[in-house]
Structure formats: structure tokens, C-alpha cells
């Protein structure tokens, strides 16, 4: 439904009527009592016909999305000094990925996945596995830049940066820990780059687990890049609390499928946790 062009109400000399079923609509509030108030400025009740209900459901969804975007961009402006994507990564895209020929099937899958994310048609995440960190980062930045270009919010972070921002909130009054946790839990796309390459304390792992679990429950996608296998990641993050690490890895691989960067297209996709190759 095109919200911009649908005529959901018709203003007449007698007030307003539903543009779908022609039912007379009652004004809401007291503003209509003023004699010189323009009919166009008066708020009217919502009709209860099926067409109007469908219209307002979509309208409210669109308004809620705008409010969410406004809220999170406000938080981002407070905590990011140079933008949510580093300058050198802003030029990364799928076309200038220098290993395109070796990973054509991977590129096709990631491009399709990114477009589905933009259209809010995917809830699963992706784990991009590759031995060379910058190539993983390039693909992660390509996803983020495409999502941002389509006026959605994508955050590309390393684990240490996420934890540092949470810690910084302890000494600031402008942004609270709950706001930052909400931001990472609810933005359109969260990308954690080179996961497993940094030491993670029990406290930090607890924060990351909350973010990942929130996104899982909210059916929001996440992208992880790493140079480590599932078993290697487990050992990397299980230093202080193995039980929590097991729970973290379990939910991460439950919500994600894996893609491996290799030199031969034939085995380009490797499933991380599900029987089907891809949801795209």
C-alpha cells in the first residue's frame, strides 16, 4: 500500500468521511470546537473498516520505524565522533572486492542477503570465515555501506569497541549503558568484525551475550567475521566462564549460517548450524 497516495479520509463541509467506506468520522479532541479552525487541521477518529485498519497498521509501522531511526541516530551522534563507519572502510563495496573471481558464489549470496536485510525479509545472521582479516572486513563494510546507503542503520564494530563504548557510559551523563545496549540490540544491522581475535573477559562476554540474545529474540540479523572455526572460537572466549561461552556460541550459531572465503568456488558455502545451505 502506498501511504503517500492513499486517500484515507475525505474532507467535506460536514466534516470528514472515510476514504474507503465513506463512513462519517467524528473529530477527536476539542480543537474542532473553534469556529475558525480549518477542517484540514482537525484530527478525526480512525475508521474501523478493514481497508482503514490495514492502512493505519502500515502507517503506524512506518511512523514507529521513523521514530526508532531518529532515536538511534541521536544516540549514534553522541557516541561516534567520526561516523559509524571508519573513513577507509566507507569506500568498500562488493564491486571492488579484490578476490571476486575466487569467491563469486560468496559475493552473490552476500549481495542477495544484504538486499533482503534492507527489505526486512531476513532474520538470520551470517558468519563470514576467512583466514585473511582485511578481506573479511572489506565484505563486512560492503554490507554496512549498502545498508546505510538505503537509509537504514548499520554499525560495524570490533568487540573491543563495543565494550569500550559500554564502559565509557559509566563516566558520562549524555549516554547511559542501557541506551548503548538498546542501540546494539535493535539497530537494523550489527556487524562484529574479526571476532575472536581479542581477549574477552567474563564481564564483556556477558554484555555481548545480552546483545546477541536480544537480537535473536527481536529477529534482527547480525554479521560476524572471524578467522576461527566454531571450536576455536569456543576456546578463545571460554577463558573465564566456559558455561557462558557455550551458551554464547550455541545461540550465535543457532541464528547464523556460515560462509567461507576460499580460493575455489566449488565449496564456497559452509553451513554453520543448519541443515539447509542458506535462507537467502
N, C-alpha and C positions, 0 to 999 in steps of 0.2 A: 504493500500500500504506500502510495506517495503522499506523505504527510503534508508536503508543501502545497499540493494542488487539490486535495480533498476538501470539499465544502461541507464541513460537519455541521454548520448552522447557517440559517438564512435570516438576516435582519429585515424585519418589516416594521411598518408604522405601529403595529400592535405589540412589538417586542421581538422575540426570536423563535424560530422553529427549527427542529432537527432537519439537517440537510439530507438525511437518509430516509426517514419515515414521515416527516412533516408534522411531527408531534410538537405542540406548543411547549416551549421551555420557560420555566419560571426563573426570574432573576435571583441571584444569590447575594446576601448581604444587604446593606442599607443604601448603597450608592445610587440605586435606581430611583430612590425617592426624590432625589434632587431634580428639579424641573428642567434645568438646562444641561443635564448630562447627556452626552452623545450616546446613542444606542450601541455604537461600536465599542464603547469603553465599559459597558456594563457586563459583569460576569454572570453567566447563566448556568443552570444546572446541566448535568450531563444526562443525555437521553439513555434509556435502558434498552433500546432496541439492539439486536445482535450486531448490526453494522456499526453503531456508535460504540458499543462495548469493545469491539475489535479495534476500532480507531483509537480509542483512549488507551487501550492496553499498549498499543505500539507507541503512541505519543508519550505516555509515562515512561516507557522503557528508554526512549530516546532522550528524554529530559533527565532521567536518572544517570544515563551514561554521560551526558554533558556535565552534570554536577560532579560525578566521580572524576572525570578528566580534570575539571577545574581544581578540585580538592587536591589531587595528587600532584598536579603541576605546581601548585602553590608550595607543597612540601619539597618537591624537587628543587625549586628555585631557592629554597632556604639552605639545602644541604649540599648541592652541587655548585661548585664555583665555575667550572669550565664546561658545563653541559654534561648530560648523562652518558655521552659517548666521547672518548678521547679524540683529540683532533686527528691523529694519524689513522684512526680507525673509521673516521667519517667518510673516507673515500673508498672503503671496501665495498664491493658488491659481487654478485655471482658471476658477472661477465669478466671481471679482472682477476678472478681466482687463477693462480698460475699453474695449478695442477688439474685444470678442467678435463683434459684428454684422458688422464688416468682415472678420473672419478666422475665421468659423465652421468652415470646412473645415480650417484650420490647427489650431484647437483640437481638433477631433475626431481628427485624426491624432496630435497630441501626447498626448492622453489615452490613446488606444489604445497608442501607443508606450510610454508610461510604465508601463502595466499589464503589457505584455509584458516589460519590463525587470524588474519586480517578480517575475514568474513565471519569470525566467531563460530566456525564449524568444526573445531577440533579442541579436545580437552587433554589429549595425551601429550606427553613430552618426548624429547629426543635426547639421547646421549651420543655425542659425536666423539668417536675414539680415533686417535691418530698419534703417531709417535713424535711428530714434529709440532711443537706448540703453536707456532705462528700460523700454520695452515688451519688449525682448529679455530684459532682466534679470528682469522680472516672470515671464515664461514659464519662464526657466531656474530661478528659485526655486520656481515651482509644481511643476516636475518633481522638484526636490530634496526639497521638503516632502512630496510624495506618497510618494516612495520611503522617506524617513525614517519617515513615519507607518506604513509597513508593515514597520518594524523591520529595514530594510536601511541600508547606509551610503552616503550621497551627500555629496560635497564640492563646494561651489560657490566657485570662486576666480577672481580675475583673474590674469593672467600674472605680474604683479609680485609678488603674494602668494606664489605657488608658489616663485618664485625666491628671495624673501626668506627663506622658511622653510628652503630648502636652504642658503642662506648662513649663517643663524643656527645651523645644526647644527655649523658649524666651530668655534664658540666655546662649545659646550655639551657636557656629558658625558651628559646624560639621553637625548638622541635623536641618532642618527647620520644622516649623509647617506643611507646605504643603507636605513635604516628609513623615511625620508621618501620616498625614491624608490620603495620597495616599496609604501608606502601608496598613493601616487598611481597606481601601476601596477596595483594589484589590488583597490581598493575597488569596491563594486557599481556605482557611477556617479561619474564625474568630469565636472564641468561647468566649462568655462573661459569666463568672461563677458567680453564686449567685446574679443574677441581682435583684435589688430592696432592697437589704439589706443595701445599703449605701445611704446617703443623696446626692441628685443630684441638683446642682444649675441650674439656668436658662442657664448660660453660658455653663456649662458642658452638659446639655441636648441638646443644640443647636449643639454642636460638635458631640455628639452621633447620633443625628438625621441625620446630614450630612453623617456620615459614613454608617448608616443603609440604607439611601436613595440611596447613591452611589452604595452599593452592590445590592440593589434591581434593580436599573436601569441597572447595569452591569450583572445581572442574576448570581450573585455569592451567594453561600449558607452562612448561619450563624447559629450557635447553641447557644441557650440561656439556662442556667439552672437557676431555680428560685424556691423558696418555696412559692411563692404567686400566686394567681389567677389573671386573667386579670383585674378584678375590683380592686383588692388590689394593683396591680402594678400601675394602674392609679392613685390611691390616693397617692402612695409613691412618684411618680415623678411629681405630679401636684402642688407641694407646691408653686412654684414661677410663673408658667405660665401654666394654665390649657389648653389653646388652643394648645400650642405646645405639651403638654403631650398627648392630644387627637390625634394629628396628628402622634406623635411617636408611640403610641400604635396601631393606625389604620394600619400604614404601616408595623409594626412588625408582627402583626397577619395576615396581608394580604400575607406576604411572608413566613410565618411559619405555620406548623401544630404542634399539641401538643401531647406529650406522658407523661403519668403519671406513676410514680413509686408507686405501691400499693402492698398489700400482697396477692392479688388474681389475677391470670392471666385473669379471665373472662372479666374484664373491663379495661385491661391494657392500651388500647389506647383511648385517648380522643381527639377529633378533636378540634383544637383551633379556626380555622377560615373558614374552607372549608367544603363542603358537603361530599366529599369523605374522607375515613379514612386515606389514605396515597398515596403518589406519588411513593413510592418505589416499 
